[in-house]
């Protein structure tokens, strides 16, 4: 079994944006296989926050023989973390597959469990068996997690179609939970020539402002909590803004996106 301790001294791009989300890009992506364990130090304090591991299962489930490959996340010690997850019909904990812009659930809604399943594929009895929200996705599926009630994070992973390998792409975290954390929040933006650069979404003085240090093409959308687009602006510059003084009171999500990536910010209009 191979065990990988992934600290912030590995290759990455790390940045801090105005929402205090610290972003880490795993470059190149890290791939683990069945039999491997990947230990994650999310905030760079030399302590393991979460572990992701892959196992070959030869067991029973619901009274039937289970033969499968499985990837899970948890903490292999006494102080376990908490994951956005649901309990399936077999009583197992299965991680939610969050998409870019989803809100990481509040601490009271997360599940503290030594093992939360990311993906499993095999046979149960004589029938094919699959569960988990991270198998064969485009790479834009996120784990929502909490550690020690002081580290809130999203982690982006993808499991291949045969459930024999898992790819870790990036993560973002903040140390408080004042207004929630969005999956993908803090990610850098990609410009028209594919370069990664610094950009910001800021809400102040009844204005959503997007800015970057290079020319960028994309779309800036404002969504209400029902997912309805209430305003949209095409971006072809280094900065753009949307006035919100005519918006109804409530919670909204601003999202800049192009075909290379996206960045989101939740804000409140009073």
Secondary structure, DSSP 8 states (H G I E B T S, - for coil): -EEEEE-TTSSEEEEE-TT--EEEEEEEEEEEETTEEEEE-TTSSSS--EEEEEEEEEEEETTEEEEEEEEEEE-SSSS--EE-EEE-TTS-EEE--EETT-B---GGGSEE-SEEEEEEEEEETTEEEEE-S-BT--S-EEEEEEETTTEEEEEEEEE-TTSSEEEEEEEEEES--SS--BTTTT--EE-TTS-EE-EEEEEETTEEEEEEEEEEEEEEEEEETTS-EEEEEEEEEEEEEEE-TTS-SEEEEEEEEETTEEEEEEEEE-
